[in-house]
Amino acid sequence: MVFSALQDCVGEEKLNGAIKAFLAKTHYQTRPYPNTAGLMAYLKRATPDSVQYVLLDLFGPITLSFTGASGITPLRSAWFRCRFWW
């Protein structure tokens, strides 16, 4: 799904060319093993400056937040005391 979105922005030929070049260079590579940082370098070179932000949006860091409650104690029949965090 992510590569499909990237293909819409960059173009199928450029994206396939970047992946093909990455695979050609790292096909039989042992140590250091190929990693996503290497692939991202090829993708950045194939992506025009006007849509570089798409790489960060699709492959960049994500922020997760957790919300919840703890220490719930009953005060009366229908009332509770608890501590929330976010």
C-alpha positions in Angstrom: 0.0 0.0 0.0 2.8 2.4 0.9 4.8 1.6 -2.3 1.6 2.0 -4.3 1.2 5.5 -2.9 4.8 6.3 -3.6 4.4 5.0 -7.1 1.6 7.4 -7.7 3.8 10.3 -6.6 7.1 9.3 -8.2 6.1 7.2 -11.1 6.3 3.5 -11.7 9.4 3.6 -13.9 11.5 5.7 -11.4 10.4 3.6 -8.5 11.1 0.3 -10.2 14.5 1.7 -11.4 15.5 2.7 -7.8 14.5 -0.7 -6.5 16.3 -2.5 -9.3 19.5 -0.5 -8.8 19.4 -1.2 -5.0 18.9 -5.0 -5.6 21.6 -5.0 -8.3 24.1 -3.4 -5.9 23.2 -5.5 -2.8 22.1 -8.8 -4.4 24.9 -11.0 -3.1 26.1 -8.6 -0.4 26.9 -10.2 3.0 28.4 -8.0 5.6 27.2 -5.3 6.1 23.9 -6.7 5.1 21.5 -4.6 3.1 19.1 -2.6 5.2 16.2 -0.1 4.9 18.6 2.9 5.2 20.3 1.8 2.0 17.0 1.4 0.2 15.8 4.8 1.4 18.9 6.4 -0.1 18.0 4.9 -3.5 14.4 6.0 -3.1 15.5 9.6 -2.1 17.6 9.8 -5.3 14.7 8.7 -7.4 12.2 11.0 -5.8 11.9 14.6 -7.2 12.5 17.5 -4.7 8.8 18.5 -5.0 7.6 15.3 -3.4 10.4 14.4 -1.0 8.0 15.0 1.9 6.1 11.9 0.8 9.0 9.7 1.8 9.0 11.1 5.3 5.2 10.8 5.6 5.2 7.2 4.4 8.5 5.9 6.0 9.3 8.4 8.7 8.9 8.0 12.4 5.4 7.6 13.9 4.2 8.8 17.3 2.1 6.5 19.5 0.4 7.8 22.5 -1.2 5.7 25.2 -4.1 6.7 27.4 -5.6 4.9 30.2 -6.6 4.9 33.8 -5.2 3.2 36.9 -5.9 3.0 40.6 -9.7 2.9 40.2 -11.3 2.7 43.6 -15.1 2.8 44.3 -16.3 5.7 46.5 -20.0 5.1 46.5 -22.3 2.8 44.5 -21.9 4.7 41.2 -18.9 6.9 41.7 -15.2 6.0 41.3 -11.9 7.7 41.8 -9.2 7.1 39.2 -6.0 8.6 37.8 -5.8 9.3 34.1 -2.7 9.8 31.9 -2.0 10.6 28.3 
